[in-house]
């Protein structure tokens, strides 16, 4: 199994491929890539992704990234609805 560092290198290469950039796929849909990784690698991935995006944007100026951080989205959801305290209490009881 490849390390997260190796997989990030593969991601960078894939983002530069013409098929990915030109939507050359079966359904001709918009290209996207979901990169999952071990949660213990979170800080490493957060540190490396801006460099990958900069490298790709430098080599392909027409590319612009939209990143959806699911962790931040969920936190925002809980905070807006006042669920943070409730979830801390549940976590304390249930684990």
ABEGO torsion letter per residue (X at the ends): XBBAAAAAAAAAAAAABAAAAAGBBAAGBBBBBBBBBBAAAAAAAAAAAAAAAAAAAAABAABBBBBBBAAAAAAAAAAAAGAAAAAAAAAAAAX
